[in-house]
């Protein structure tokens, strides 16, 4: 909650803490960016070793996949918190502020705690940077340094368990210096092919790298090629595998006010009439995966979860930026779909969960994505595309993206407005009472839209 929402102006100490936290973000930005991760583990391993391996001081539920990682992570964290545990949660990227990525007991890390932990680890990061430079290697990257920071923050808090979302891939992702007690796989599809591989099998092989000896593996329904890779890795590390459709399943999902009611067959029990305040069948499946993951962590998949705890855990779950309603009159939805698989899930959810008369999509996509696949997935449910570009330096120019969108949707359904704030203002002004404005195509665009809504004071 920002200071305006609290109804008061921040005090001097709060302003100082906010400035200190922003300086942490600036220091991270000065490093090699997240768009160019280094396929290596040793620098991160060396940094946490110098810190006394803080990642070994709590249990780990490690999560990878192509889509649904953050939503599933947040559901797992919420259930664990309802059980009375003190969880940590690391997700990426953030929508508005860096603090969102490091969550302790349900709250983004405080500015002062973020800054203090950064100050504590700085000498060790610089030591590793110096060692890397001496060997002719690049210094610690943004994400490597952030991962070390998160592990230190969780140990300092302290927490009982960390729900740890992979940044990219798995095998060489810097989060993989931690040993997951449970390895969770959301659906695996094509994305980041230039770094992870050109086929689903290759991508799954990289992601399977988070499986550790004797760990428990919990996986969503996968293509055969992906499932083969997960099983191969599990056998190699003597890990057990629980699969959607075999060991657990979503039995039913029904629309309800503000979300949906779901029935889930877990690994150890059956759970009916759970209210999930999120929309879309994909979120219902994410919830089934989250339940199986928590069953695996708390009781080895052999003890059913308490229904009252599950009700509490799901009732408080949120998934910012994932089919999130940020404004009304007209309805303004944001969704961070940034690949064809995610866009298809978004389109299905729009059809199944809402009854809008007209949908205007404000779309901006980053240059390394499958823009054609995203637009083709959205095309059946969108009446008008307003093509824009986020403030990311990786954003496709609006004019370039508009050519592709026009080819797919036709010239009568496409407009160009490079300024996101102007695109939002136009779409909201033109929308009728039963219409919706959808902002999608990249996480950076969604984050920018949320900031605009807050700054202009029409955000919910």
RAKAZI-V496228 format. One record per pair of residues at least 6 apart in sequence whose C-alpha atoms are under 7 Angstrom apart, sorted by sequence separation. I is the first residue (numbers start at 0). J is the second residue. If there is no record, write none. Layout:
# RAKAZI-V496228
I;J
I;J
This chain:
# RAKAZI-V496228
2;8
47;53
62;68
80;86
93;99
101;107
102;108
131;137
132;138
166;172
169;175
195;201
196;202
233;239
253;259
254;260
263;269
264;270
294;300
324;330
325;331
336;342
364;370
388;394
416;422
439;445
452;458
2;9
79;86
93;100
101;108
131;138
165;172
195;202
252;259
253;260
263;270
324;331
325;332
388;395
438;445
92;100
99;107
252;260
253;261
262;270
263;271
294;302
324;332
388;396
405;413
91;100
98;107
165;174
189;198
252;261
262;271
294;303
323;332
324;333
388;397
427;436
76;86
90;100
98;108
128;138
189;199
195;205
251;261
252;262
261;271
262;272
294;304
322;332
323;333
387;397
426;436
89;100
128;139
188;199
251;262
261;272
262;273
322;333
323;334
386;397
76;88
89;101
187;199
250;262
260;272
261;273
321;333
322;334
88;101
89;102
249;262
250;263
260;273
261;274
320;333
321;334
88;102
249;263
250;264
260;274
320;334
321;335
401;415
87;102
88;103
248;263
249;264
259;274
260;275
320;335
386;401
87;103
187;203
248;264
259;275
86;103
87;104
247;264
248;265
258;275
259;276
398;415
86;104
247;265
258;276
259;277
397;415
85;104
247;266
257;276
258;277
259;278
246;266
258;278
397;417
69;90
360;381
203;225
207;229
210;232
216;238
220;242
261;283
359;381
362;384
210;233
213;236
215;238
216;239
217;240
218;241
219;242
220;243
358;381
359;382
360;383
361;384
362;385
363;386
80;104
200;224
204;228
212;236
213;237
214;238
215;239
216;240
217;241
218;242
219;243
220;244
263;287
358;382
359;383
360;384
361;385
362;386
363;387
364;388
199;224
200;225
203;228
207;232
211;236
212;237
213;238
214;239
215;240
216;241
217;242
218;243
265;290
266;291
357;382
358;383
359;384
360;385
361;386
362;387
363;388
199;225
203;229
212;238
265;291
361;387
363;389
146;173
168;195
182;209
366;393
146;174
182;210
200;228
266;294
365;393
366;394
384;412
385;413
386;414
387;415
365;394
366;395
383;412
384;413
385;414
386;415
387;416
388;417
143;173
338;368
346;376
364;394
365;395
374;404
378;408
382;412
383;413
384;414
385;415
386;416
387;417
389;419
117;148
252;283
338;369
342;373
346;377
364;395
385;416
387;418
388;419
420;451
116;148
179;211
182;214
371;403
375;407
387;419
178;211
181;214
182;215
183;216
184;217
185;218
186;219
267;300
339;372
343;376
175;209
180;214
181;215
182;216
183;217
184;218
185;219
186;220
187;221
266;300
267;301
339;373
342;376
343;377
346;380
116;151
170;205
179;214
180;215
181;216
182;217
183;218
184;219
186;221
249;284
266;301
267;302
268;303
338;373
342;377
116;152
169;205
170;206
267;303
270;306
274;310
168;205
169;206
170;207
273;310
339;376
385;422
168;206
169;207
170;208
249;287
275;313
276;314
169;208
170;209
248;287
274;313
275;314
169;209
274;314
247;291
278;322
101;149
391;443
389;443
389;444
281;344
87;153
359;426
280;348
219;288
279;348
278;348
87;158
86;158
24;97
85;158
86;159
87;160
88;161
89;162
90;163
279;352
49;123
85;159
86;160
87;161
88;162
89;163
90;164
217;291
278;352
84;159
85;160
86;161
87;162
88;163
89;164
91;166
217;292
358;434
359;435
360;436
361;437
362;438
363;439
364;440
365;441
46;123
356;433
357;434
358;435
359;436
360;437
361;438
362;439
363;440
364;441
46;124
355;433
356;434
357;435
358;436
359;437
360;438
361;439
362;440
363;441
355;434
358;437
215;295
355;435
46;127
363;444
42;127
76;162
20;110
72;162
20;111
23;114
72;164
17;110
20;113
16;110
20;114
23;117
16;111
19;114
69;164
54;150
68;164
42;139
53;150
53;151
56;154
254;352
329;427
43;143
47;147
53;154
57;158
58;159
59;160
60;161
61;162
62;163
63;164
329;430
57;159
58;160
59;161
60;162
61;163
62;164
63;165
329;431
57;160
58;161
59;162
60;163
61;164
62;165
329;432
336;439
337;440
43;147
57;161
59;163
328;432
330;434
331;435
332;436
333;437
334;438
335;439
336;440
337;441
329;434
330;435
331;436
332;437
333;438
334;439
335;440
336;441
63;169
329;435
330;436
331;437
332;438
333;439
335;441
335;442
32;140
33;141
31;140
32;141
33;142
183;292
30;140
31;141
335;445
30;141
334;445
333;445
28;141
27;141
181;295
181;296
68;185
61;179
67;185
59;178
60;179
66;185
59;179
60;180
61;181
62;182
63;183
64;184
65;185
66;186
59;180
60;181
61;182
62;183
63;184
64;185
65;186
58;180
59;181
60;182
61;183
62;184
63;185
64;186
65;187
54;177
64;187
65;188
65;190
320;445
43;173
40;171
326;457
39;171
40;172
44;176
326;458
38;171
40;173
325;458
326;459
38;172
325;459
40;176
64;206
63;206
190;338
188;340
74;286
71;285
75;289
71;286
74;289
67;285
71;289
75;293
82;308
81;308
81;311
78;309
81;312
78;312
77;312
78;313
77;313
74;313
77;316
74;316
73;316
73;318
70;318
66;341
94;442
94;443
95;446
94;446
95;450
